Amino acid sequence: MMSAVKPLTIPRTFLLWLVLFSPVAAWIGWQDYADRYERFFQDTSIAQRMLSQKTVQHEAVLATLAALSHPPIPQRLLPSLQPSMPQLLGLGFLRDGAWAGSTASPPGLVAAVEQARQVGRPVTLPLDEARYWLVAPSSWSLLLDARLLIPAADFPPSLAMLTLDLGKGPLMLLARQSTDGPPGWKIDLHKPLGAVSQPFPLHSWRTLTATDWPWVEWLAWAAASCLLAAGTAAWQRSRADARRQQEAVRLAAMARLSTLGEMAAGIAHELNQPLTAILAQVRAAERLLDDEEERPAVRQALLASAGQARRAADIISRMRELVKPSSPSPRTAVDPDALAASLLFLREDELARRGIRLMWHNSSPGVRLLGDRVALEQILHNLVQNAADALADTPGSRNIVLSGGVEGTDYAFSVSDNGPGIADEALPRLFEPFYSTRPQGMGLGLALCETLAGAMDGRIAVRNLDPVGACFTLRLPLAGAPA
């Protein structure tokens, strides 16, 4: 038996798309973030090396000046160094305890020289957040402006914000993002400069906003996953249509066979009586035959007629035995909800195209009835088909309600519609074989339903509804109820 699987609805298709899209979109976002952080880390390291090279250059200049036996005076030396060292604002040294330099001596110079000699390397004397003196053990000193170490345009493009702390607070070296910009995901890195005498802390950070998100990749995957979800929904819909067609063909074949059996049984019933009468009349003629001359020929003809009549009766009897069930229908516990779901799966879309709404309501969920599932499908199929035919010319909304529930020791199915109802004179004859209220009807469908219901110890009835419509009720014993 085919399971009543419905194709993906629009909400379920959207949910499938969401399930497909979300994890891959999260992976795309994480990969993009990882790539951006890797570039940010590498470019921050490049900026740190560039600044470190400049500060190491300061140490090299001081070492060179200390090695000179007759260094030039600072006022002449400064112009020659500034083209290659724009950050150099001044320089000088102590000569016989007196300051000789291009600018005024730095405060605390003597103490700084003593400290530099103790640690064996230059030390710094910050003036503000941007300028500082670098004092060597030889007493040579350089006045430097950290703002001029590297032009902002020379920093790698992925860097947004850079600060350098000389000891008087952070100095902004680069500001490519507004501090009042939109919120986002902040990435930052702290690294000291590589010069031993100037290990100033470098802080680099960037805020990833919505403009940095991988929209192109997300949109591409959204379109691809949408196609996947739509393709899956179309495949399931095609598969469901194929199953629906297969089941419809199966039910139609079963209906044709059952109708043929009912027709054969009706024909056998109708022809058996005239054949019996023919047989009785022939035997009477045989007994009353008095003409001696014609007696042999008439007797032979009558005997032949009687033989043919008996043969016809035997053929009809064998046909009747063929279509008559040899044993009671197998009955099992049947779930009404599963039965109704299969029926809705088969008929709901077809009826919807005709403007008819088919609904199911079970007032006793979980209850099982005793019957033959195939026979029950055939009965409900015929009742729904009859209701749909009755609604063909009904204006306005057209509804068929299939409902079920426990009534005493029975489970009752009801098929009701809001059509014109059934004429009062037709109600008593609806279940007679070959009686039909439709011009094209054969009058066998309801008779077949009654036969199938009786084979399951069930019964079927019909009544008109007030103000309009008709209702067919099928009652069957509950599973587990006493016989």
Order of alpha helices (4+ residues) and beta strands (2+ residues): alpha-alpha-beta-beta-alpha-beta-beta-beta-beta-beta-beta-beta-alpha-alpha-beta-alpha-beta-beta-alpha-beta-beta-alpha-beta-beta
